[in-house]
Amino acid sequence: MANTPEILLLNETQAAALLTVKIKTMQQWRGRGIGPAFIKLGVSPRSPVRYKHSELLSFVESGTVSSTAAQSVRCALLEA
């Protein structure tokens, strides 16, 4: 059997804690399509949502900026 990397899935509460944001923020980001990639476990609107740990880390890295001007541009793009 081949060695496959373990995929660590976090629930909404765990993901929000990792990013130090509120669960409501995670929900709003999902609705607006601006947050980290997520997995929907099912087809029902009430199906649970999970986040890959690696996707959360990538999301944090994508927010890294070198100046406040760069941050302003990023915010403008997210709000558009």
Secondary structure by P-SEA (a helix, b strand, c coil): cccccbbbbbcaaaaaaaacccaaaaaaaaaaccccbbbbcccccccbbbbcaaaaaaaaaaaccccaaaaaaaaaaaac
